[in-house]
Amino acid sequence: MTDVVGPSAGLGSEIIALLTARGLRIAVAESLTGGLLVSELIRSPGASAVVNGGVVAYNTALKASVLGVDAQLLATKGAVDPEVAAQMAVGVRVALAVNGIPADIGISTTGVAGPEPQDGAAVGTVYLGFAIGEAVTTSAMSLIGDRDSIRSAAVLASLERLTMLLR
């Protein structure tokens, strides 16, 4: 597994500080990044006060059964789709509720790291989902590189986008 270091290390700490200052909690749903994103968040001291946890729903069926992604959407579009990313971000807030209280923020990653295309999507196709309160947004990216570099770039982009949304 590639350890994500460099620019993302400071972003994780900044996100933890922003969440702490605002009294917000976050939950993470990952497919493409396989746990790298939540790992970057919990690297920072104080993360346990604001990070509910992470779900690695690598198998497509888990996106429906654990995260509540619409099974028909998965059947027709596949797992690599912006609406899937959005539903993963919304669903993880509830799936990782603490004492019945959903997380304030849900973030998700889905895409194709390669080496082969998946669900009709090219290698490097990545969708990020962000659910902050009732606002749900997605980001689409087309990345170039090997599996590790695509996954690392998706983590960095997730952290950058989340930092921007929290500022």
N, C-alpha and C positions, 0 to 999 in steps of 0.2 A: 504494500500500500504506500502511495506517495504521501509524505507528510507535507501539508500545505504550510509554507512559511513565507516570509517576506511581507509583501503589502497586506495580506489578509490578517496577519497576526495582530497588528494594531487596530484593525477594523473590528475584530471580535471584542477586544477590550473596550473600544468606544461604544459598541452596541450594548454591552453589558452595563456600562456606565449610564447610557441614555435610558435603558429600560429601568434601571434601579432608581434613577432620579425621578422618573415618571410613575413608578410603582406598577409597571406593566410586566406581564409574564408572556413567554413565547413558547411555542411548540413547533417542532420541525418534522416534516414528512419528506423522506428522501427515497428516490429510486435510483436515478443516474449516479448520484454522489455517494450512495452506500454508507452513509454515516459520517462522511468527512465534514459536512456542514455543521452538524450538531457538535462534533468534536472540536471544531474551531471555536464555537461559542463557549463550550465548557472548559476550554483551556484557560480562560481568565478567572482569577480569583473573584469570588462573589457571584459566580454564575448560578450556583444552586438556589439563590434567592429569586432568580427571574426566569430560569430555563426549566420548564416542566419536564421536557424530555424530547426524545426523537423516535420516530418509527421508520424503519427501513422496510418499505413495501416494494421489494425488488420484483417479486412475482406479481404479475398483473392482477390476479384474482384477489390478492390482499388489498389492492387499492379500493376494491368494492367492499370486501368483507370487514376490513379494519378501519378504513378511512371514509367509507360512505360514498365513494365515487359511483356515479350511475353506471350500472352494469351494461345497460344498452349503449351508452356512450362508449364504453370500453370495447364492446363488441363491434360497433360500427367504425369508430375512429382509431381504436388502439390506444395504447398507453402514452404515446408521444403526441400530445395535443394540448393546446393552450387551455381548453376547458377542463381537461383532466388535471392540469397543474392548479387551476383555480379551485376545483372541487377538493383536491388533496389538501390545499392550504386551509380551506374552510373546515374540512372534516377532521384534520389533526387537532384543531382547537378543542373540539368536543371529545375526540378519542383520548386525548391526554389531559382531560379536565382533572383538576385537583379538588377534592371534596365537593364534587358536583359543579364546580365553577370552571367554565371553559377558559382556556388561555386567551389573553387579549389579542395576541398576534399568532397567526399561523403562516408558515413559509414552506414552500415545497420546491422540489426539483424533479424533473422527468426529462428524458431525452435518450439519445443514442451515442454511446461512447465508442462503439465499434467492437470488433473490426468490420462487422457487416451491418447493412441497413436493417431497420426494424419497423414493422407496422407501416411500411411505405415511406418512412422518413430516412433521410440520408444521415450518414455518420456525421456527428457534429451538430445535429439539430437538438436544441435545448429549449425547454420552457421552464420558467420560474413562476411560482404563484405566491401572492402575498395577500393575506386576509388580515386587515387591521380594523377591528370593530366590524362595521357593516361594509366597509370599502374593500373590494376585491379587485386586484389588478394582476396582470401577467406581463412577463417580459419574454420575448423570443430572441434567440440567438442562433447564429450559424458559426460554429467554431471549427477550427482546423487544428489537427494534431493527432497524436496517439491517444489511447484510452486515458492514460494518466493526465496528460496535459488538458484534455477536454474536461475531465472531471474536476481538476484543480481550477481551471478557468471558470467553470460553473459555480464553484464555491466562492471564488473571489467576486464574481458578478453578483451573486446572491447577497453577499455581505455589503458590497458597494451600494446596491439598490436599497437594501434595508436601511443602511445608514442614511441615505438620502431621504427615504420616507419618514424616518424618525426625527430628522433635524428640523 
